[in-house]
Amino acid sequence: MNPGFDLSGKIALVTGSSRGLGAAIAEGLMAAGARVLLHGRDAAALAKAAEGRAGVAGTLAFDVTDAAAVRAAFGFIEAEHGRLDILVSNAGIIARKPVLETSDESWQSVIDTNLTACFRLSREAARLMAPLGRGRIVVISSIMGILARPTVPSYVTAKAGLHGLVRALAVELGAHGITVNAIAPGFVPTDFTAGLHGDAAFNAMIAARTPLGRWGRAEELAGPAVFLASEAASYVTGHILTVDGGLTAAL
Ligand code: GCO
């Protein structure tokens, strides 16, 4: 049987896809044949990211923490495309402050953006997918959902929460033919981690701790995302796939 990595005819939404991991994942889905709705907060950056790319089905600029804006975006997807086959929930933020210096507001905003928004996006996506009897939800988590490093307490908590959310969604949405999985990336140099990658000591520590001996590349998230979004992963749900060069396997 053909394992079916082909995503031709599928419509995908990738949040946070104007740059970084989201952009690389969107590119991977398009290369596999999907038509992708790019998302970000900055309409101008999105328009630039969409320029000249045949696989782009459109752009949606909204804040994932704004419930009304999320509803409107899914209303638009339904009206314009009549379906959604794949959601990649990738948009996220980080606050780097020790526990003793973390304010309630900062904590809440990281939880809202990284965890609550993913719940809301997944629920809206599942409402479009359920009538099709099929769907793929891929949550971009982090190895910080499994391991903790100092100074990112809200991020670690939100990412660990996403792993629970993936299982909670998987056990209910399986009945509708919808699979829900997470990818937990290790350290990848993007704008998000520029400060860490630029820090020679931190950079060397990660390379030394990682069996593959280096940081990841954004494009290395594309294959795992295509797999989980495709027919090839038809019997995979509720799974957390680490893509970390082996970092979480090593002591
Ligand atoms: C940080 C966090 C994260 C990690 C990423 C991989 O930047 O401070 O540790 O951004 O780089 O999530 O675990």
Residues whose N, C-alpha, C, O or C-beta is under 5 A from the ligand:
A	BS01	GCO	S142 I143 M144 V152 P185 G186 F187 F192 T193
